Amino acid sequence: MKYPTWFKPVLLAPCILGAGLLAQPAFAASLVPPQGYYAPVDKDDSKPRHCSAPPKPYTAKLEFRSKYEGSDKARATLNKDAEKAFRDSTAAITEMERGVNQQIMEYMREGHQQQLQCALQWLGSWAQADALLSTEGNHTGKSIRKWALGSLSSAYLRLKFSESRPLAPYAQQSQMIESWFVKMAEQTVTDWSDLPLKKINNHSYWAAWSVMATAVATDRRDLFDWSVDQFRIAANQVDDQGYLPNELKRRQRALAYHNYALPPLAMVAAFAKANGVDLREENNGALKRLAERVMQGVDDEDVFQARTDEKQDMEDLEKRAKFAWLEPYCSLYACSAELQENRKEKGPFKTFRLGGDVTQVFDPNEEGGS
């Protein structure tokens, strides 16, 4: 594995996570992301954008209405009033996620120091306030925390590992931000550990991704191991035909939620592989089986309708960003010509849930990837 010339492994101190996982021995190598995260900062002659004030840090209880409020156990019928209430109450968090991602993407493309300072100012303000760390909340609130952590820590990875070393002058700010990420990750582990199998679904997979991004950003082997363990649980939920039983329960949204399960799983597998852990063959190639079943469903929704007795809601699948998983996936497998064409047709991919420019870090030569 290639490292930039400045990157030096450090010793890991053993520590115990709340869920009872032990860190690896102190001589273990430092955790690293896939190679694309080492990309240098580009420079251009555009004018930097104005840095607006960060949204007010969210420090209240993590209690939010679900957009499926009032739905039956399938949780598949949208409640428009509840969704509006949810959007309104989480607006500052969404602004934070999107804003930091945009600032870091612009900095990596344009190289203006003001953009970097803006991203660090936003992150630092929320870190200093211990935002999103309330232990009082509901399922939706816990979901928001892990989504936000994944968005922010995975965007931060591009700064942390860039061979241009943009964070070198900002050691104190970086330490504060990373400490906040760790607090959120440890709470995320607590939130999503030891669930009965019938309750482990895409939420747990997204929790695994947020913890994986944080593990690599902060070199925490215990967090890395937890994320890998969650992937293995997910892989063993995939049946012989490539279906996830707990996502089939979503009836008319089953296909959409199978697809939604793929981005975090593909990202965790790509990051694990960068650190010498190959998850591709877990449960006889479960990830590949799941991806192939999803793409078959995209081409012909009848295969999911036959399993759920419901015509599938395809609206979500019209959004190109929902297929950003194709980038890490095609870095793991020799994708078919048809799938590669599908990837190029739908891309380049940018989604703040995976840290911004996904195409740029997995296929930097792709035109428009940045």
N, C-alpha and C positions, 0 to 999 in steps of 0.2 A: 504494500500500500504506500502510495506516495504522500509525503507530507511537505508543506512549504518549508523553506529553509529556516524560518523563524520559529517553527513549532517545535516545542520541546516537551516530551512526556514528563508528567509530574507524578509523584507518589500519591497513592490514594490512602487516606486514613480509613480504617474500617469503621463503619457506623451501623447502627441498627435503625431500621425504618419502623414506623408505627405498626405496619402490617406484619412485622416479624421477619422481614427478609434481611439477610446479612450481606454487607458489601463484600466484594471480592478481595482477595489478599492485597496487601499494600504494594506489591510489586506489579500489579496488573497494569497493562498499557492504558494510556489515556484514551477516552472515547473520542471518536471522530465522526463527522458527517460524510455523506457521499462526496465524491471529488468535486462536483460542481460548486459546492459551497466555498471553495477556496478562490473563486474567481476574483480578479482584481477589480477595483473600482474604476469605472470608465470616466472619461473627462470629456466635456463638451463646452461650447461657448454660450449656452443658453443662460438666461437670467434665472436665478433661484426664485422659487415661490416664497411668498410671505409666510412666515410661521405664525399660525394663529394660536391662541391660548388653548391649552389642553382642556378637555372636558373635565368637569368636577369629578374627582375620584369617588368611585362608588364604594361606600363603607357601610351601608345599611344591611339589614337582613337580606339574604338571598332568597326572597320569596316572590315568585312571579306566577301569574296566571298562565296556564298552558293554552296554546292555540287550538288544542283538541278538547278543551274543557266541555264537559257534558256529553262527549262521545262515549260509545260503548267500549268494551275491553279491546277492540281492534285499534282504538286510538287513530282513526283514519278519516274522521269527518271534521272538517275545519269549522271552528266557531269564530266568525268574523269579528264579533265584539271582543271576545277574549284575545284574539290575535292583535287587535289594535291596542288593547290595554298592555299586552306583552311588549309590543314594539315601543310604545310610549315609555314604559317603565325601564326598558333596557337601552334606551336611545344613547345614553352617555357611554355605555359599554361598547355598543356597536361602533359609535364614532371613534372611540379609542382604538379598537381593533383595525378598522379601515384606515384611520389616519396614520397610525404607526406603520402599517404595511405600505401605504402610499409614499410616505416620507422615505422609508428605506429603499423602496424600489427606485424612486427618483434619485436618491443619493448614489445608488450603485450604478445608475445609467449616466448621471450627469456630474457627479463628483463635487458638488458644492458643499462646503463645510457647514453652511447654514442649515442644510437639509439634515445632515447628521446630528447637529446640535439640537435641532427641533425634535427629532425622534427621541433622543436621549432626554430632553426636557420633559416630553410627554411621559415617557416610561418612568423617569425619575420621580415625577410628581405623584404618580399612582403608587410607586414602590414606597416612597416616603410616608404615604398615608395608609399603608397596609391595606390597600383596596382589595376587594373581592375575597377577603379572608374570613368573613363571618362564618361561624359554625352553626348559625341559625338559618335554616332555609328549607325549601322543599325540593322535590326531584328536579323541577325546572331550574331552580336556582343553582343546584349542583351541576346541572348540565351547562348552564351559562359559564360557570367558573372554568370548567375544563375546556370549553370551546375557546374562551378568551385566552387562557394560558397557551393553548396550542397555536393560536393566531399570533400572539406576541412573541413567544419564545422561538417559534420557527422562523419568523422574520428576523429576529435578533441574531440567529445563527449566521446569516450572511455577513453581518458585521464582525461577529466573533472570529470567524475562520477565514475571512478574506485575506489573501496574501498581501494586500495593501496595508493591513494592520490599522484600520481606522480607529479602533478603540484604544490604541496605545496611549494617547494623551488623556484618556478619560477613565483611568483606573478606578478612582473612587466612585464615580457614577456607575460604572460597570458592576462593581462589587455590590452596590446597593440594589441594582436592578436584578442581578443574578440571585441575590439572597431572597428577594421577593418572589422570583420564579420558583425557587426551591420550596418556600413556604406554601405556595399554591399547589405545587406538585405533591408535596407530602399530604396536604389536605385532600387532594384529588385521589391519592391512593387510599386514604381512609374512606372517602365517599364511595368508592367503587370496588372495594375489596370484599371478598367473602359473600358475594351475592349468590342466591340459588340459581341454578342453571337456567331455570325458566325465566329469570329476569335479566339474563346477560344477553345484550343485543348491541346494536350499533352504538349506543351511548358508551358502553364499556370499551368499544374499539376506539372511539374518539378520545376517551380518557387515556387509553394506552398511547395514542399518538402524542397527546399533549405532554405526557410524562416522558416519553422518549425524546422529544425535542428538548425538553428541559434537562434531561439526563446528559445529553451530549453537550448542551450549552454550558453546563456547570460541572461536567465530569463526575457524575454521580452513578457509580456502577450499580448501586442498589436500586435506583430508579430505573435504570436500563433493564435490569433483570426482571423487575415487576412488569414492565411493558412487554418484554418478550413472553413472560408467562401468560399475560392476557391474550397475546396473539395466539399462543398455543391453545388456549381455551376456545378462542374463536374458531380456529382451524378445525378443531374437533367437533364443532357444531355443524360444520358443512357436511351435508349428507352425500351419499354416493352419486346423486344426480346434480350436485352443485347448489342445492337450496339451503337456506338458513331457516330452520323451523320457526324461530322466534320472529323472523321478518315476514314469513308467510302469514302470520297472524294479522298482519296489517291489511289483509284483504285487498281492496282495490289499489292500495299503495304499496303492495308487496314488492313489485319490481323496482319502484323508485327507492325503496328502503334497502333492497339488495344492492342497488347501485351505490347508495349512500354509505354502505358499509365498506365499500372498496377503497376509498381514498385513505382512511387511516390505516387500514391493514396493509396496503401496498407501501405506504410511507414507513411504517414500522419495519416491514420486511427489508426495505432498501437500506434503512439505517442499521438494522441488525447485521446485514451482510457486510456493510462497510466496516463493521467491528468483528468480523470473523464468525458470525453466527448465521448460518444458512437456514432460513425458515421455509424455503420453497417446497420442500418435500414433506412438510408436516401434514399428517393425515392424508398421505398418498397424493400430495399436490393439491391440497384443498383450495389454496388461493387461486390457482390456475383454473380449477374446476368451477369455482364461484364466478370468476371473470368471464369464462366462456358461456356459462349459463345466463349471465346478465346480458351479454352481447347478443345471444340468441333471442332473449326476450325483447331487446330493443328492436331487433329485426322482425320479430313475430311475437307480439304480446300474448298470443293464444296459449303459449306454453305456460305462462303464469296464470292466465285465466283458468286453464284446466286444473291447476293445483288449488286455486282459491275460490273458484266458482264466482269470480267477480271480474268484470271488464276492468282493465288496468287504467289508472289515471296516469297519463303520459305527459302532463304539463311540465313537471319538474325535469323530465328528460329532454325537453327542448332547450334547456339552458346548457350551453357548451361547457361552462365551468364545472358542471356536475361530472364531467368525464376527465377531470384533471388527473385522476388516478392512472390514466394510461401512460403518463410520463414515467413515474417510478416503476410501474408494472413492466413496461417495455425495456427498462434497464435491468430487470430481473430475469426476463424470459426472452427467448428469440421469438418476437411477435410475428405473426403471419403478415404477408404483404397486405392482406385485406385490413387487418387491425392497424397496421402502420398507416395505411391510407386514411383510415378512420381517425387516427390520432392527428394526422396533419390537417385533415379537413376541419376537425373541431377545434384545433389549437390555433395559435399558441395559447397556453392556459395561464391564467392569473386568477388566484383565489386566495383571499386573506385567511381562510381556514387552514391553508397549508403554507402560509408565510409569503404569499405574493407571487412572484414570477416562477412558477413551477417549471415551465418549459426552459427557462433560462438556466436553472440549476441542473436539469437532467439532460438537456439537449441544447447547449449554448450556441451551437452553430445554426440552429433553426432560425430562419429569417423571421423577424418580428417577435422573437422569444423574449426580448427585453422591452 
